[in-house]
Amino acid sequence: MRADLPNLEALSFPQAKLVNAICVDFEEDWRGAAQPAIQEYVDRVGEDDEPSVRLVLLRELLTVERELREDDARAHDLDTYRALGTVKQ
């Protein structure tokens, strides 16, 4: 991570709380069925708000999405092996 880019720790408490709440919503929606579009969640931060909030939110959402995709891929791999009978339950 570049040092000149804002991170979650650089935000005020209310800003960090907002970013966290949006990320929780994103994760819940992702797990709910549909893979939501990150842009819709970034747009929850008003354009009048400080740009660093949107940037931090984008970074956090990308991290959450990457982790969810990795978890999903691992789960599917395990299911595949179980279906082949190579992994006992």
N, C-alpha and C positions, 0 to 999 in steps of 0.2 A: 504494500500500500504506500502510495506517495505521501510524504510528510505534509505537503502543502494542501492536500485535500481534506475537507472537514470529515470528522468521524462522529460517532454517536456521543462520545464524551465531550465534544466541543459544543453540543447543544445545551440550551437551558433545560431545566427539569420539565417544564410544560411541553417543550418541543420534543424532547426525548420520549416523553409519555405518549405523545401523539404518534410518533414514528412506531413505537412499540405496539400501540393499539391497532394501527393499520396493518402491521406485519402479522399480528395475531389473526385479524380478520382474513387476510390473504391466505394464511396457512389453513384456517378452518374451511374457507371456501375451496381451497385446493383439495383438501381431504374429503370434502363433501361430494365431489364427483367431477365437476368441471375444472379445467385448468384455466384459472382466471388470467386475464391480461394485466400485466404489471402496470401498464400506463394508466389503467382505470384507478389504481390505488395511489399512484403518484399524483394523479389529478385531484385527489382528496385534499391535498395541501394547496391552499389558495395561491394563485400566482402573485398575490401581493405579499405573501409571506417571504421570509428571507430565503434566497435561492439555496443556501447551504442545507436547509431542511429538506428540500426536494432531492438534493444530491445524496444526502445521507440516507433518505428513505429509499431511493433507487438502489443504492448499494446494498442496503439491508434486505430489500425485497429480492434482489438477484441472489444473494447468499441463501436466503430461505428457499427460493425456488431450486437452486442447485442442490441443496441438501435434500429437499423433497424428491427430486428426480433421482438422486443417488439411492435414497431409501427405497423408492419404488422399483428401481432396477434390481437392487439386491433382493427384494421380496419376490420379484418375478423370477429371478434366477433360482432361488431356493424352491419355488413352486415347480419350476421346470424339472429340477433334479428329483423332487419328490414324485412327480408324475412318472418319471422314468424308473422309479424304484431304487435309485442309487443312494438316497438319503432316507434313513429310517426316522419315523416320527416318534 
